[in-house]
Amino acid sequence: MDGNLYALSAPAACAFADFCGGNAGGPHETCVSLAAIPGTDASFAVRDSKPEGIGKELRFTGSELDDFATGWVRTRGLTL
């Protein structure tokens, strides 16, 4: 995807999937939410589920998100 991902419409709230771990602070305190950006082949919006994160998101192409995910897994010594 060439261009500004932030110029595209945001995903609907119901399109976000939560990836949670621990939930020590409440039902949505340790979640990261992810949704495909409408009108793209493979671009995504990532946001924090905490109340302080409402309305804030980061947008990535699929390649950028893949690079981040594989780097994170490698850095943390995790396996898939």
PDB file with SEQRES, HELIX, SHEET and CRYST1 records, atoms N, CA, C and O in Angstrom:
SEQRES   1 A   80  MET ASP GLY ASN LEU TYR ALA LEU SER ALA PRO ALA ALA          
SEQRES   2 A   80  CYS ALA PHE ALA ASP PHE CYS GLY GLY ASN ALA GLY GLY          
SEQRES   3 A   80  PRO HIS GLU THR CYS VAL SER LEU ALA ALA ILE PRO GLY          
SEQRES   4 A   80  THR ASP ALA SER PHE ALA VAL ARG ASP SER LYS PRO GLU          
SEQRES   5 A   80  GLY ILE GLY LYS GLU LEU ARG PHE THR GLY SER GLU LEU          
SEQRES   6 A   80  ASP ASP PHE ALA THR GLY TRP VAL ARG THR ARG GLY LEU          
SEQRES   7 A   80  THR LEU                                                      
HELIX    1 AA1 LEU A    5  ALA A    7  5                                   3    
HELIX    2 AA2 ALA A   13  ALA A   15  5                                   3    
HELIX    3 AA3 PRO A   51  GLY A   53  5                                   3    
HELIX    4 AA4 GLY A   62  ARG A   76  1                                  15    
SHEET    1 AA1 4 ALA A  17  CYS A  20  0                                        
SHEET    2 AA1 4 CYS A  31  ALA A  36 -1                                        
SHEET    3 AA1 4 SER A  43  ASP A  48 -1                                        
SHEET    4 AA1 4 LEU A  58  THR A  61 -1                                        
CRYST1    1.000    1.000    1.000  90.00  90.00  90.00 P 1           1          
ATOM      1  N   MET A   1       0.841  -1.178   0.000  1.00  0.00           N  
ATOM      2  CA  MET A   1       0.000   0.000   0.000  1.00  0.00           C  
ATOM      3  C   MET A   1       0.877   1.229   0.000  1.00  0.00           C  
ATOM      4  O   MET A   1       1.664   1.435   0.925  1.00  0.00           O  
ATOM      5  N   ASP A   2       0.753   2.038  -1.016  1.00  0.00           N  
ATOM      6  CA  ASP A   2       1.445   3.311  -1.054  1.00  0.00           C  
ATOM      7  C   ASP A   2       0.509   4.381  -0.522  1.00  0.00           C  
ATOM      8  O   ASP A   2      -0.708   4.270  -0.677  1.00  0.00           O  
ATOM      9  N   GLY A   3       1.037   5.378   0.079  1.00  0.00           N  
ATOM     10  CA  GLY A   3       0.200   6.473   0.532  1.00  0.00           C  
ATOM     11  C   GLY A   3       0.064   6.524   2.040  1.00  0.00           C  
ATOM     12  O   GLY A   3       0.718   5.794   2.785  1.00  0.00           O  
ATOM     13  N   ASN A   4      -0.807   7.414   2.450  1.00  0.00           N  
ATOM     14  CA  ASN A   4      -1.012   7.689   3.858  1.00  0.00           C  
ATOM     15  C   ASN A   4      -2.143   6.827   4.418  1.00  0.00           C  
ATOM     16  O   ASN A   4      -3.310   7.064   4.106  1.00  0.00           O  
ATOM     17  N   LEU A   5      -1.816   5.847   5.225  1.00  0.00           N  
ATOM     18  CA  LEU A   5      -2.830   4.977   5.819  1.00  0.00           C  
ATOM     19  C   LEU A   5      -3.775   5.753   6.730  1.00  0.00           C  
ATOM     20  O   LEU A   5      -4.921   5.351   6.929  1.00  0.00           O  
ATOM     21  N   TYR A   6      -3.290   6.870   7.284  1.00  0.00           N  
ATOM     22  CA  TYR A   6      -4.117   7.658   8.194  1.00  0.00           C  
ATOM     23  C   TYR A   6      -5.179   8.468   7.447  1.00  0.00           C  
ATOM     24  O   TYR A   6      -6.097   8.999   8.073  1.00  0.00           O  
ATOM     25  N   ALA A   7      -5.069   8.571   6.127  1.00  0.00           N  
ATOM     26  CA  ALA A   7      -6.072   9.273   5.331  1.00  0.00           C  
ATOM     27  C   ALA A   7      -7.273   8.377   5.034  1.00  0.00           C  
ATOM     28  O   ALA A   7      -8.305   8.859   4.565  1.00  0.00           O  
ATOM     29  N   LEU A   8      -7.145   7.088   5.301  1.00  0.00           N  
ATOM     30  CA  LEU A   8      -8.223   6.130   5.040  1.00  0.00           C  
ATOM     31  C   LEU A   8      -9.203   6.080   6.203  1.00  0.00           C  
ATOM     32  O   LEU A   8      -8.866   6.445   7.329  1.00  0.00           O  
ATOM     33  N   SER A   9     -10.404   5.630   5.921  1.00  0.00           N  
ATOM     34  CA  SER A   9     -11.419   5.484   6.967  1.00  0.00           C  
ATOM     35  C   SER A   9     -10.954   4.498   8.028  1.00  0.00           C  
ATOM     36  O   SER A   9     -10.252   3.529   7.739  1.00  0.00           O  
ATOM     37  N   ALA A  10     -11.360   4.767   9.249  1.00  0.00           N  
ATOM     38  CA  ALA A  10     -11.015   3.874  10.359  1.00  0.00           C  
ATOM     39  C   ALA A  10     -11.895   2.633  10.312  1.00  0.00           C  
ATOM     40  O   ALA A  10     -13.029   2.689   9.835  1.00  0.00           O  
ATOM     41  N   PRO A  11     -11.380   1.522  10.802  1.00  0.00           N  
ATOM     42  CA  PRO A  11     -12.221   0.321  10.922  1.00  0.00           C  
ATOM     43  C   PRO A  11     -13.362   0.570  11.908  1.00  0.00           C  
ATOM     44  O   PRO A  11     -13.229   1.369  12.835  1.00  0.00           O  
ATOM     45  N   ALA A  12     -14.456  -0.104  11.702  1.00  0.00           N  
ATOM     46  CA  ALA A  12     -15.576  -0.024  12.650  1.00  0.00           C  
ATOM     47  C   ALA A  12     -15.141  -0.621  13.991  1.00  0.00           C  
ATOM     48  O   ALA A  12     -14.305  -1.524  14.035  1.00  0.00           O  
ATOM     49  N   ALA A  13     -15.698  -0.122  15.051  1.00  0.00           N  
ATOM     50  CA  ALA A  13     -15.341  -0.606  16.390  1.00  0.00           C  
ATOM     51  C   ALA A  13     -15.514  -2.117  16.515  1.00  0.00           C  
ATOM     52  O   ALA A  13     -14.721  -2.780  17.184  1.00  0.00           O  
ATOM     53  N   CYS A  14     -16.544  -2.660  15.877  1.00  0.00           N  
ATOM     54  CA  CYS A  14     -16.808  -4.095  15.975  1.00  0.00           C  
ATOM     55  C   CYS A  14     -15.818  -4.937  15.162  1.00  0.00           C  
ATOM     56  O   CYS A  14     -15.807  -6.162  15.283  1.00  0.00           O  
ATOM     57  N   ALA A  15     -14.993  -4.294  14.340  1.00  0.00           N  
ATOM     58  CA  ALA A  15     -14.024  -5.023  13.514  1.00  0.00           C  
ATOM     59  C   ALA A  15     -12.755  -5.378  14.276  1.00  0.00           C  
ATOM     60  O   ALA A  15     -11.979  -6.216  13.818  1.00  0.00           O  
ATOM     61  N   PHE A  16     -12.534  -4.765  15.416  1.00  0.00           N  
ATOM     62  CA  PHE A  16     -11.309  -4.988  16.178  1.00  0.00           C  
ATOM     63  C   PHE A  16     -11.376  -6.291  16.967  1.00  0.00           C  
ATOM     64  O   PHE A  16     -12.381  -6.590  17.611  1.00  0.00           O  
ATOM     65  N   ALA A  17     -10.307  -7.050  16.908  1.00  0.00           N  
ATOM     66  CA  ALA A  17     -10.140  -8.259  17.715  1.00  0.00           C  
ATOM     67  C   ALA A  17      -9.174  -7.931  18.838  1.00  0.00           C  
ATOM     68  O   ALA A  17      -8.148  -7.290  18.607  1.00  0.00           O  
ATOM     69  N   ASP A  18      -9.488  -8.360  20.047  1.00  0.00           N  
ATOM     70  CA  ASP A  18      -8.623  -8.119  21.192  1.00  0.00           C  
ATOM     71  C   ASP A  18      -7.703  -9.307  21.424  1.00  0.00           C  
ATOM     72  O   ASP A  18      -8.125 -10.463  21.397  1.00  0.00           O  
ATOM     73  N   PHE A  19      -6.452  -8.993  21.649  1.00  0.00           N  
ATOM     74  CA  PHE A  19      -5.451  -9.983  22.032  1.00  0.00           C  
ATOM     75  C   PHE A  19      -5.029  -9.607  23.439  1.00  0.00           C  
ATOM     76  O   PHE A  19      -4.336  -8.610  23.640  1.00  0.00           O  
ATOM     77  N   CYS A  20      -5.448 -10.409  24.417  1.00  0.00           N  
ATOM     78  CA  CYS A  20      -5.291 -10.054  25.821  1.00  0.00           C  
ATOM     79  C   CYS A  20      -4.366 -11.023  26.544  1.00  0.00           C  
ATOM     80  O   CYS A  20      -4.192 -12.175  26.146  1.00  0.00           O  
ATOM     81  N   GLY A  21      -3.783 -10.512  27.617  1.00  0.00           N  
ATOM     82  CA  GLY A  21      -2.940 -11.360  28.445  1.00  0.00           C  
ATOM     83  C   GLY A  21      -2.951 -10.887  29.874  1.00  0.00           C  
ATOM     84  O   GLY A  21      -2.541  -9.762  30.161  1.00  0.00           O  
ATOM     85  N   GLY A  22      -3.409 -11.720  30.767  1.00  0.00           N  
ATOM     86  CA  GLY A  22      -3.354 -11.407  32.189  1.00  0.00           C  
ATOM     87  C   GLY A  22      -4.599 -10.744  32.731  1.00  0.00           C  
ATOM     88  O   GLY A  22      -5.181 -11.229  33.701  1.00  0.00           O  
ATOM     89  N   ASN A  23      -5.017  -9.657  32.133  1.00  0.00           N  
ATOM     90  CA  ASN A  23      -6.178  -8.892  32.590  1.00  0.00           C  
ATOM     91  C   ASN A  23      -6.138  -8.602  34.083  1.00  0.00           C  
ATOM     92  O   ASN A  23      -7.166  -8.654  34.758  1.00  0.00           O  
ATOM     93  N   ALA A  24      -4.957  -8.298  34.594  1.00  0.00           N  
ATOM     94  CA  ALA A  24      -4.810  -8.023  36.014  1.00  0.00           C  
ATOM     95  C   ALA A  24      -5.552  -6.768  36.447  1.00  0.00           C  
ATOM     96  O   ALA A  24      -5.950  -6.657  37.606  1.00  0.00           O  
ATOM     97  N   GLY A  25      -5.744  -5.820  35.533  1.00  0.00           N  
ATOM     98  CA  GLY A  25      -6.376  -4.553  35.904  1.00  0.00           C  
ATOM     99  C   GLY A  25      -7.830  -4.452  35.513  1.00  0.00           C  
ATOM    100  O   GLY A  25      -8.403  -3.372  35.652  1.00  0.00           O  
ATOM    101  N   GLY A  26      -8.451  -5.481  35.044  1.00  0.00           N  
ATOM    102  CA  GLY A  26      -9.849  -5.419  34.641  1.00  0.00           C  
ATOM    103  C   GLY A  26     -10.052  -6.126  33.322  1.00  0.00           C  
ATOM    104  O   GLY A  26      -9.103  -6.671  32.758  1.00  0.00           O  
ATOM    105  N   PRO A  27     -11.273  -6.127  32.820  1.00  0.00           N  
ATOM    106  CA  PRO A  27     -11.589  -6.930  31.636  1.00  0.00           C  
ATOM    107  C   PRO A  27     -10.879  -6.497  30.355  1.00  0.00           C  
ATOM    108  O   PRO A  27     -10.723  -7.312  29.446  1.00  0.00           O  
ATOM    109  N   HIS A  28     -10.447  -5.250  30.256  1.00  0.00           N  
ATOM    110  CA  HIS A  28      -9.789  -4.807  29.029  1.00  0.00           C  
ATOM    111  C   HIS A  28      -8.512  -4.016  29.312  1.00  0.00           C  
ATOM    112  O   HIS A  28      -8.116  -3.174  28.507  1.00  0.00           O  
ATOM    113  N   GLU A  29      -7.887  -4.271  30.414  1.00  0.00           N  
ATOM    114  CA  GLU A  29      -6.721  -3.488  30.806  1.00  0.00           C  
ATOM    115  C   GLU A  29      -5.420  -3.952  30.182  1.00  0.00           C  
ATOM    116  O   GLU A  29      -4.446  -3.199  30.195  1.00  0.00           O  
ATOM    117  N   THR A  30      -5.360  -5.143  29.642  1.00  0.00           N  
ATOM    118  CA  THR A  30      -4.094  -5.614  29.084  1.00  0.00           C  
ATOM    119  C   THR A  30      -4.280  -6.133  27.673  1.00  0.00           C  
ATOM    120  O   THR A  30      -3.665  -7.127  27.285  1.00  0.00           O  
ATOM    121  N   CYS A  31      -5.125  -5.466  26.904  1.00  0.00           N  
ATOM    122  CA  CYS A  31      -5.408  -5.926  25.547  1.00  0.00           C  
ATOM    123  C   CYS A  31      -4.822  -4.990  24.501  1.00  0.00           C  
ATOM    124  O   CYS A  31      -4.726  -3.778  24.698  1.00  0.00           O  
ATOM    125  N   VAL A  32      -4.441  -5.580  23.408  1.00  0.00           N  
ATOM    126  CA  VAL A  32      -4.089  -4.851  22.202  1.00  0.00           C  
ATOM    127  C   VAL A  32      -5.140  -5.251  21.182  1.00  0.00           C  
ATOM    128  O   VAL A  32      -5.423  -6.437  21.011  1.00  0.00           O  
ATOM    129  N   SER A  33      -5.721  -4.264  20.501  1.00  0.00           N  
ATOM    130  CA  SER A  33      -6.778  -4.528  19.527  1.00  0.00           C  
ATOM    131  C   SER A  33      -6.248  -4.320  18.116  1.00  0.00           C  
ATOM    132  O   SER A  33      -5.446  -3.421  17.864  1.00  0.00           O  
ATOM    133  N   LEU A  34      -6.707  -5.165  17.202  1.00  0.00           N  
ATOM    134  CA  LEU A  34      -6.237  -5.140  15.821  1.00  0.00           C  
ATOM    135  C   LEU A  34      -7.422  -5.286  14.872  1.00  0.00           C  
ATOM    136  O   LEU A  34      -8.316  -6.098  15.106  1.00  0.00           O  
ATOM    137  N   ALA A  35      -7.424  -4.486  13.789  1.00  0.00           N  
ATOM    138  CA  ALA A  35      -8.458  -4.602  12.761  1.00  0.00           C  
ATOM    139  C   ALA A  35      -7.868  -4.255  11.406  1.00  0.00           C  
ATOM    140  O   ALA A  35      -6.955  -3.436  11.299  1.00  0.00           O  
ATOM    141  N   ALA A  36      -8.403  -4.891  10.375  1.00  0.00           N  
ATOM    142  CA  ALA A  36      -8.011  -4.553   9.007  1.00  0.00           C  
ATOM    143  C   ALA A  36      -8.589  -3.180   8.662  1.00  0.00           C  
ATOM    144  O   ALA A  36      -9.702  -2.847   9.068  1.00  0.00           O  
ATOM    145  N   ILE A  37      -7.830  -2.397   7.917  1.00  0.00           N  
ATOM    146  CA  ILE A  37      -8.307  -1.090   7.465  1.00  0.00           C  
ATOM    147  C   ILE A  37      -9.140  -1.307   6.212  1.00  0.00           C  
ATOM    148  O   ILE A  37      -8.660  -1.896   5.243  1.00  0.00           O  
ATOM    149  N   PRO A  38     -10.386  -0.838   6.218  1.00  0.00           N  
ATOM    150  CA  PRO A  38     -11.256  -1.037   5.064  1.00  0.00           C  
ATOM    151  C   PRO A  38     -10.665  -0.427   3.787  1.00  0.00           C  
ATOM    152  O   PRO A  38     -10.078   0.655   3.810  1.00  0.00           O  
ATOM    153  N   GLY A  39     -10.836  -1.143   2.686  1.00  0.00           N  
ATOM    154  CA  GLY A  39     -10.392  -0.642   1.392  1.00  0.00           C  
ATOM    155  C   GLY A  39      -8.934  -0.906   1.073  1.00  0.00           C  
ATOM    156  O   GLY A  39      -8.412  -0.391   0.085  1.00  0.00           O  
ATOM    157  N   THR A  40      -8.270  -1.702   1.899  1.00  0.00           N  
ATOM    158  CA  THR A  40      -6.866  -2.050   1.634  1.00  0.00           C  
ATOM    159  C   THR A  40      -6.746  -3.560   1.506  1.00  0.00           C  
ATOM    160  O   THR A  40      -7.588  -4.313   1.995  1.00  0.00           O  
ATOM    161  N   ASP A  41      -5.678  -3.985   0.836  1.00  0.00           N  
ATOM    162  CA  ASP A  41      -5.441  -5.421   0.715  1.00  0.00           C  
ATOM    163  C   ASP A  41      -4.955  -6.016   2.030  1.00  0.00           C  
ATOM    164  O   ASP A  41      -5.426  -7.073   2.450  1.00  0.00           O  
ATOM    165  N   ALA A  42      -4.031  -5.348   2.665  1.00  0.00           N  
ATOM    166  CA  ALA A  42      -3.456  -5.879   3.899  1.00  0.00           C  
ATOM    167  C   ALA A  42      -2.821  -4.745   4.692  1.00  0.00           C  
ATOM    168  O   ALA A  42      -1.598  -4.624   4.752  1.00  0.00           O  
ATOM    169  N   SER A  43      -3.663  -3.919   5.297  1.00  0.00           N  
ATOM    170  CA  SER A  43      -3.189  -2.864   6.193  1.00  0.00           C  
ATOM    171  C   SER A  43      -4.050  -2.913   7.442  1.00  0.00           C  
ATOM    172  O   SER A  43      -5.219  -3.294   7.391  1.00  0.00           O  
ATOM    173  N   PHE A  44      -3.458  -2.524   8.563  1.00  0.00           N  
ATOM    174  CA  PHE A  44      -4.110  -2.763   9.838  1.00  0.00           C  
ATOM    175  C   PHE A  44      -3.990  -1.570  10.777  1.00  0.00           C  
ATOM    176  O   PHE A  44      -3.043  -0.787  10.701  1.00  0.00           O  
ATOM    177  N   ALA A  45      -4.970  -1.453  11.660  1.00  0.00           N  
ATOM    178  CA  ALA A  45      -4.947  -0.479  12.741  1.00  0.00           C  
ATOM    179  C   ALA A  45      -4.752  -1.247  14.038  1.00  0.00           C  
ATOM    180  O   ALA A  45      -5.389  -2.275  14.267  1.00  0.00           O  
ATOM    181  N   VAL A  46      -3.867  -0.738  14.883  1.00  0.00           N  
ATOM    182  CA  VAL A  46      -3.573  -1.341  16.181  1.00  0.00           C  
ATOM    183  C   VAL A  46      -3.859  -0.278  17.229  1.00  0.00           C  
ATOM    184  O   VAL A  46      -3.476   0.881  17.071  1.00  0.00           O  
ATOM    185  N   ARG A  47      -4.537  -0.681  18.302  1.00  0.00           N  
ATOM    186  CA  ARG A  47      -4.816   0.277  19.366  1.00  0.00           C  
ATOM    187  C   ARG A  47      -4.760  -0.403  20.724  1.00  0.00           C  
ATOM    188  O   ARG A  47      -4.808  -1.628  20.835  1.00  0.00           O  
ATOM    189  N   ASP A  48      -4.658   0.418  21.737  1.00  0.00           N  
ATOM    190  CA  ASP A  48      -4.642  -0.021  23.125  1.00  0.00           C  
ATOM    191  C   ASP A  48      -6.078  -0.053  23.622  1.00  0.00           C  
ATOM    192  O   ASP A  48      -6.865   0.826  23.271  1.00  0.00           O  
ATOM    193  N   SER A  49      -6.433  -1.029  24.418  1.00  0.00           N  
ATOM    194  CA  SER A  49      -7.808  -1.137  24.907  1.00  0.00           C  
ATOM    195  C   SER A  49      -8.070  -0.310  26.166  1.00  0.00           C  
ATOM    196  O   SER A  49      -9.221  -0.171  26.582  1.00  0.00           O  
ATOM    197  N   LYS A  50      -7.026   0.236  26.774  1.00  0.00           N  
ATOM    198  CA  LYS A  50      -7.218   1.017  27.994  1.00  0.00           C  
ATOM    199  C   LYS A  50      -7.983   2.313  27.691  1.00  0.00           C  
ATOM    200  O   LYS A  50      -7.867   2.853  26.591  1.00  0.00           O  
ATOM    201  N   PRO A  51      -8.759   2.812  28.655  1.00  0.00           N  
ATOM    202  CA  PRO A  51      -9.515   4.050  28.426  1.00  0.00           C  
ATOM    203  C   PRO A  51      -8.634   5.214  27.961  1.00  0.00           C  
ATOM    204  O   PRO A  51      -9.080   6.046  27.171  1.00  0.00           O  
ATOM    205  N   GLU A  52      -7.408   5.279  28.436  1.00  0.00           N  
ATOM    206  CA  GLU A  52      -6.500   6.359  28.050  1.00  0.00           C  
ATOM    207  C   GLU A  52      -6.103   6.282  26.578  1.00  0.00           C  
ATOM    208  O   GLU A  52      -5.641   7.268  26.004  1.00  0.00           O  
ATOM    209  N   GLY A  53      -6.283   5.115  25.972  1.00  0.00           N  
ATOM    210  CA  GLY A  53      -5.900   4.919  24.586  1.00  0.00           C  
ATOM    211  C   GLY A  53      -7.023   5.126  23.589  1.00  0.00           C  
ATOM    212  O   GLY A  53      -6.812   4.990  22.384  1.00  0.00           O  
ATOM    213  N   ILE A  54      -8.220   5.455  24.072  1.00  0.00           N  
ATOM    214  CA  ILE A  54      -9.372   5.616  23.178  1.00  0.00           C  
ATOM    215  C   ILE A  54      -9.085   6.691  22.136  1.00  0.00           C  
ATOM    216  O   ILE A  54      -8.628   7.789  22.456  1.00  0.00           O  
ATOM    217  N   GLY A  55      -9.362   6.348  20.895  1.00  0.00           N  
ATOM    218  CA  GLY A  55      -9.185   7.286  19.792  1.00  0.00           C  
ATOM    219  C   GLY A  55      -7.787   7.355  19.236  1.00  0.00           C  
ATOM    220  O   GLY A  55      -7.542   8.075  18.267  1.00  0.00           O  
ATOM    221  N   LYS A  56      -6.865   6.625  19.825  1.00  0.00           N  
ATOM    222  CA  LYS A  56      -5.479   6.627  19.360  1.00  0.00           C  
ATOM    223  C   LYS A  56      -5.179   5.277  18.730  1.00  0.00           C  
ATOM    224  O   LYS A  56      -5.470   4.232  19.313  1.00  0.00           O  
ATOM    225  N   GLU A  57      -4.602   5.303  17.553  1.00  0.00           N  
ATOM    226  CA  GLU A  57      -4.248   4.045  16.908  1.00  0.00           C  
ATOM    227  C   GLU A  57      -3.008   4.246  16.060  1.00  0.00           C  
ATOM    228  O   GLU A  57      -2.671   5.361  15.662  1.00  0.00           O  
ATOM    229  N   LEU A  58      -2.349   3.147  15.799  1.00  0.00           N  
ATOM    230  CA  LEU A  58      -1.221   3.117  14.877  1.00  0.00           C  
ATOM    231  C   LEU A  58      -1.652   2.299  13.683  1.00  0.00           C  
ATOM    232  O   LEU A  58      -2.379   1.317  13.828  1.00  0.00           O  
ATOM    233  N   ARG A  59      -1.211   2.693  12.509  1.00  0.00           N  
ATOM    234  CA  ARG A  59      -1.585   1.988  11.285  1.00  0.00           C  
ATOM    235  C   ARG A  59      -0.344   1.467  10.589  1.00  0.00           C  
ATOM    236  O   ARG A  59       0.671   2.156  10.489  1.00  0.00           O  
ATOM    237  N   PHE A  60      -0.444   0.233  10.108  1.00  0.00           N  
ATOM    238  CA  PHE A  60       0.684  -0.439   9.480  1.00  0.00           C  
ATOM    239  C   PHE A  60       0.238  -1.196   8.248  1.00  0.00           C  
ATOM    240  O   PHE A  60      -0.898  -1.666   8.170  1.00  0.00           O  
ATOM    241  N   THR A  61       1.143  -1.312   7.283  1.00  0.00           N  
ATOM    242  CA  THR A  61       0.894  -2.247   6.186  1.00  0.00           C  
ATOM    243  C   THR A  61       1.093  -3.648   6.750  1.00  0.00           C  
ATOM    244  O   THR A  61       1.668  -3.817   7.825  1.00  0.00           O  
ATOM    245  N   GLY A  62       0.619  -4.637   6.028  1.00  0.00           N  
ATOM    246  CA  GLY A  62       0.823  -6.014   6.456  1.00  0.00           C  
ATOM    247  C   GLY A  62       2.297  -6.352   6.589  1.00  0.00           C  
ATOM    248  O   GLY A  62       2.696  -7.039   7.529  1.00  0.00           O  
ATOM    249  N   SER A  63       3.110  -5.874   5.653  1.00  0.00           N  
ATOM    250  CA  SER A  63       4.556  -6.144   5.700  1.00  0.00           C  
ATOM    251  C   SER A  63       5.194  -5.522   6.935  1.00  0.00           C  
ATOM    252  O   SER A  63       6.030  -6.146   7.590  1.00  0.00           O  
ATOM    253  N   GLU A  64       4.800  -4.300   7.250  1.00  0.00           N  
ATOM    254  CA  GLU A  64       5.348  -3.641   8.437  1.00  0.00           C  
ATOM    255  C   GLU A  64       4.955  -4.394   9.703  1.00  0.00           C  
ATOM    256  O   GLU A  64       5.784  -4.599  10.590  1.00  0.00           O  
ATOM    257  N   LEU A  65       3.717  -4.799   9.785  1.00  0.00           N  
ATOM    258  CA  LEU A  65       3.245  -5.521  10.962  1.00  0.00           C  
ATOM    259  C   LEU A  65       3.907  -6.893  11.060  1.00  0.00           C  
ATOM    260  O   LEU A  65       4.251  -7.337  12.155  1.00  0.00           O  
ATOM    261  N   ASP A  66       4.088  -7.569   9.920  1.00  0.00           N  
ATOM    262  CA  ASP A  66       4.792  -8.856   9.914  1.00  0.00           C  
ATOM    263  C   ASP A  66       6.222  -8.694  10.405  1.00  0.00           C  
ATOM    264  O   ASP A  66       6.700  -9.501  11.203  1.00  0.00           O  
ATOM    265  N   ASP A  67       6.911  -7.655   9.935  1.00  0.00           N  
ATOM    266  CA  ASP A  67       8.290  -7.405  10.365  1.00  0.00           C  
ATOM    267  C   ASP A  67       8.344  -7.156  11.870  1.00  0.00           C  
ATOM    268  O   ASP A  67       9.223  -7.671  12.561  1.00  0.00           O  
ATOM    269  N   PHE A  68       7.398  -6.363  12.368  1.00  0.00           N  
ATOM    270  CA  PHE A  68       7.348  -6.111  13.805  1.00  0.00           C  
ATOM    271  C   PHE A  68       7.118  -7.408  14.576  1.00  0.00           C  
ATOM    272  O   PHE A  68       7.838  -7.705  15.530  1.00  0.00           O  
ATOM    273  N   ALA A  69       6.111  -8.179  14.158  1.00  0.00           N  
ATOM    274  CA  ALA A  69       5.751  -9.401  14.884  1.00  0.00           C  
ATOM    275  C   ALA A  69       6.894 -10.402  14.909  1.00  0.00           C  
ATOM    276  O   ALA A  69       7.196 -10.971  15.959  1.00  0.00           O  
ATOM    277  N   THR A  70       7.532 -10.624  13.765  1.00  0.00           N  
ATOM    278  CA  THR A  70       8.633 -11.598  13.748  1.00  0.00           C  
ATOM    279  C   THR A  70       9.824 -11.079  14.547  1.00  0.00           C  
ATOM    280  O   THR A  70      10.510 -11.857  15.208  1.00  0.00           O  
ATOM    281  N   GLY A  71      10.074  -9.777  14.492  1.00  0.00           N  
ATOM    282  CA  GLY A  71      11.155  -9.199  15.302  1.00  0.00           C  
ATOM    283  C   GLY A  71      10.871  -9.312  16.785  1.00  0.00           C  
ATOM    284  O   GLY A  71      11.769  -9.606  17.574  1.00  0.00           O  
ATOM    285  N   TRP A  72       9.622  -9.080  17.167  1.00  0.00           N  
ATOM    286  CA  TRP A  72       9.219  -9.178  18.576  1.00  0.00           C  
ATOM    287  C   TRP A  72       9.379 -10.615  19.068  1.00  0.00           C  
ATOM    288  O   TRP A  72       9.916 -10.849  20.151  1.00  0.00           O  
ATOM    289  N   VAL A  73       8.915 -11.569  18.277  1.00  0.00           N  
ATOM    290  CA  VAL A  73       9.035 -12.978  18.656  1.00  0.00           C  
ATOM    291  C   VAL A  73      10.501 -13.351  18.827  1.00  0.00           C  
ATOM    292  O   VAL A  73      10.876 -13.994  19.808  1.00  0.00           O  
ATOM    293  N   ARG A  74      11.321 -12.947  17.877  1.00  0.00           N  
ATOM    294  CA  ARG A  74      12.756 -13.258  17.929  1.00  0.00           C  
ATOM    295  C   ARG A  74      13.417 -12.601  19.150  1.00  0.00           C  
ATOM    296  O   ARG A  74      14.191 -13.247  19.855  1.00  0.00           O  
ATOM    297  N   THR A  75      13.113 -11.311  19.402  1.00  0.00           N  
ATOM    298  CA  THR A  75      13.715 -10.577  20.512  1.00  0.00           C  
ATOM    299  C   THR A  75      13.322 -11.183  21.857  1.00  0.00           C  
ATOM    300  O   THR A  75      14.123 -11.211  22.792  1.00  0.00           O  
ATOM    301  N   ARG A  76      12.095 -11.663  21.947  1.00  0.00           N  
ATOM    302  CA  ARG A  76      11.603 -12.227  23.202  1.00  0.00           C  
ATOM    303  C   ARG A  76      11.964 -13.687  23.383  1.00  0.00           C  
ATOM    304  O   ARG A  76      11.696 -14.263  24.438  1.00  0.00           O  
ATOM    305  N   GLY A  77      12.575 -14.302  22.365  1.00  0.00           N  
ATOM    306  CA  GLY A  77      12.927 -15.715  22.459  1.00  0.00           C  
ATOM    307  C   GLY A  77      11.722 -16.626  22.415  1.00  0.00           C  
ATOM    308  O   GLY A  77      11.761 -17.735  22.948  1.00  0.00           O  
ATOM    309  N   LEU A  78      10.641 -16.169  21.778  1.00  0.00           N  
ATOM    310  CA  LEU A  78       9.410 -16.953  21.695  1.00  0.00           C  
ATOM    311  C   LEU A  78       9.435 -17.809  20.438  1.00  0.00           C  
ATOM    312  O   LEU A  78      10.240 -17.580  19.535  1.00  0.00           O  
ATOM    313  N   THR A  79       8.555 -18.788  20.386  1.00  0.00           N  
ATOM    314  CA  THR A  79       8.407 -19.597  19.188  1.00  0.00           C  
ATOM    315  C   THR A  79       6.929 -19.615  18.792  1.00  0.00           C  
ATOM    316  O   THR A  79       6.044 -19.438  19.629  1.00  0.00           O  
ATOM    317  N   LEU A  80       6.692 -19.824  17.539  1.00  0.00           N  
ATOM    318  CA  LEU A  80       5.312 -19.884  17.046  1.00  0.00           C  
ATOM    319  C   LEU A  80       4.933 -21.323  16.755  1.00  0.00           C  
ATOM    320  O   LEU A  80       3.809 -21.592  16.330  1.00  0.00           O  
TER     321      LEU A  80                                                      
END                                                                             
